[in-house]
Amino acid sequence: MTPARLLAITAVAVLGVAACGDDEEPAASFEVDPATDESSDQLESSALSEADQELADAIAADLAANDEAGFADVFDTQCMAEGTVAALGGADAIESEYGVTPEAVGAIGDTELSADDARAVAAAYGECGDFVELFVRTFAADGFPEDQARCLLDGVDDDLFEQLIAAGFSATGESAAQDALTSILNERAASCTTEA
């Protein structure tokens, strides 16, 4: 679960705005379906076992070692790692389901999670940082001024952010989440660039 994998999701949306920002007709608006929402309140918080903590520490170290995009400037990677382990049921469950161990933690970046697990991890991430700041950083890396990026993202709610992050871990809902973000950005593109 590398930062690059998460940031790549927004690149698609950025390209969509660049290509479609001058369209005469805005894309249709999108509303998140409440039936698909899984609140972070559903995550059970409990102290990690020794084995769980060992895996979490390994994930955190892997995140830090592969942080070319400066992900740790926006999110607490230790919190993310511990949240991931808790959301996926602990070290034993993660090894059994996904074959990831502290010694082979890098493999988790290429592992496709189930839809439920992906959403649980995304919800855990939401407790560890600011999604808006993450996406602003991504947009800025693609040449968008910060004020325009914030304007573009003003219409995106936390649930859609979680869906986008979850899409980075599971193919389920990936297209719908990306299309939803692109739709919102396309709707706001003209006014945001004019205001700037």
DAGIDA-V576665 format. One record per pair of residues at least 12 apart in sequence whose C-alpha atoms are under 6 Angstrom apart, sorted by the first residue. I is the first residue (numbers start at 1). J is the second residue. Records with the same first field share a line. If there is no record, write none. Layout:
BEGIN
I=J + J
END
This chain:
BEGIN
1=108 + 109
2=109
6=168
13=182
17=186
21=186 + 189
26=187
27=183
30=180
40=123
52=90 + 91
55=102
56=81 + 82
58=102
59=81
60=77 + 78 + 81
75=128 + 129
76=128
79=128
80=125
83=124
84=121
87=120 + 121
112=169 + 170
113=169 + 170
115=170 + 172
118=166 + 169
119=166
122=162 + 165 + 166
136=149
148=192
151=192
152=185 + 188
164=177
END
